[in-house]
Amino acid sequence: AQGRKMSKSLGNYILPQEVVMEYGADTLRYYMIGGTSPGIDINYNFDDMKVKHKNLNVLWNLHKYVIEMAKLLKVNPTELDVSRYLLDIEEFYIFSKLNSKIKKLTELFDDYNINEVPWQVEELFLELSRNYIQLTRDKASMGSDEDRKVVLYTVFKVLFETLKLFAVIAPFITEMIYQNIRKEFQLKEESIHLFDLPKYNEELIDKKLEAEMQIIAEIVQSAFAAREKIQLGIRWPLKELFIAAKDNNIVNSVKKLKDIIKKQINVKHVNVVQLMPNVKVK
């Protein structure tokens, strides 16, 4: 990790088998492929390896979420035909993110920039797990059957396309997940590696919405941190959340999407004010 050469005399060399036995071959591939640019030595770091292993667990948990939700609703997500009119802003956002990533990854694969692929796919499935599922937790648990089917359809669709994109980098876990899904939902194709790479739909890409939702996600995380600081759990409603921002984009995003913030933070009112550039916020 400090950039020293590995050697037996220094006793700092690491056998690939050590990593594979502890974290699996996919973790090693995932880390090594995205760890540095072509032709540049990698500064091997066990902490970074552990992060990649943790991310693979997120991917694994996503497919368990899909299977459990499908059992609960007694439906096969591959057979769901969800109308565009049933989608909320959260769905438009994650489908935009999916198609943006497919477009970007298509370019990377075509240009043989494989080292940039892991980071792009990682961002997609972490976004699905940490943001979309978080945003739709009430709809998935307390919504109508129609609402819950929309969530199931969305998570399954984004996950399935992610598996196709990620199979090049992590062939074993993507195949294992696919086989579990195949068995559960009676899919015909024998392997995830027999699918073509997905194609993007330009009409579903909304970069402005993606940027706005990213701002909202950061505000929500800051609000969660503030709740934790005052030791007030999410179950207790707050009267007001006050947001002070210098950036006009933040102000406009909050005004447009304040209902999402209210729902996520469990607050009755959200107020935002734009500060002058020279004003300091404590």
SULMOCOR-V235656 format. One record per helix or strand of 2 or more residues. SS is the DSSP state (a for helix, b for strand). FROM is the first residue (numbers start at 1). LEN is the number of residues. Records with the same first field share a line. If there is no record, write none. Layout:
# SULMOCOR-V235656
SS=FROM-LEN ; FROM-LEN
This chain:
# SULMOCOR-V235656
a=16-8 ; 25-10 ; 46-28 ; 77-3 ; 84-3 ; 89-22 ; 114-22 ; 137-6 ; 145-22 ; 171-15 ; 192-3 ; 202-3 ; 207-23 ; 248-18
b=238-8 ; 267-8
